[in-house]
Amino acid sequence: MKTFIRFLLVLVVIFISAAAVIEYVKSNKLRSENHLLAAEVASLKTLQETTSEQQHKGGEGISKAEQKELLRLRSEVSQLRARKADLERLRSENQRLKQSFDSERNDVQTRWKLRLPELRTNAQPADYLALIPEMNEALTNNDPWVRAEAAKVLRDIGLKRLLNTNLTAQESADLKSAAKAAVPGLLPVLKDPDPVVCANAAITLGFLHEDIEQVIPALVENLNSEQWRIAGSAAKALGRLQGDASSAVPALIQLARSSNPDLRAAAVEALKEIDPTATRNVGFE
């Protein structure tokens, strides 16, 4: 039943996202057509008024060809006005669909805000691998809170591997598979525009401790961030990887000389976990 609900939630999110794109394109097209029609109507109306004025001033001065052209223009104006009415109707329908979409999107966000805390409380080792597609969807959500909480749900995979001493062999295997599957979705989040989301993704990757050949360079790159939260979380994540992150030592030594005391502390602690000897050799105790 849980699997079906998760599957249904993913389908709803995908459907709503597709509908949003379609409606956005349709709205832009309608807006463009309306502007063009308005310009045409204004131009034709001006020409019609000018010709009518000439006719009133001197009907004999208008040739049959000009009268025929005037009738054609009047007919075209009528057609354009009819098309404008259709566009107004379509615009109204588009607005109704947009309101419906906004309402559905709000419903989805509400479900996420119920779903993610529930997973952090109740998810079992065997559940996580099946949850990866759903969490990847959450990691691309418009709401930073949803993205950050999804990273925390995935972090629980690493925490269970680290802290639960009663795991069966099968549960350990399930968590390892889930950890490896979670890494590709988390790596892009290291570039998230929200520093809190980015920091949560980094800490989670440190706890997952998988695919380090991809993870370590991405974390080292984040050490150069101007955002102290992003650089600090990258340092902590590298420290969590311990000796496997030895290639990050030069970058961490540089960060340990930062003017920011929090970054210095995070870098030194990471160095101690990765290579205590190298830490002492460069004067950091």
Buried (B, 14 or more C-beta within 10 A) or exposed (E): EEEEEBEEBBEBBEEBBEBBEEBEEBBEEBEEBBEEBEEBBEEBBEBBEEBEEBBEEEEEEBEEEEEEBBEEBBEBBEEBEEBBEEBEEBBEEBEEBBEEBEEBBEEBBEBBEEBBEEBEEEBEBEBBBBBBBBBBBBBBBEBBBBBBBBBBBBBBBBBBBEEEEEBEEEBBEBBBBBBBBBBEBBBEBBEBEBBBBBBBBBBBBBBBBBBBEEBBEBBBEBBEBEBBBBBBBBBBBBBBBBEBBBBBBEBBBEBBEBEEEEBBBBBBBBBBBBBEEBBEEBEBE
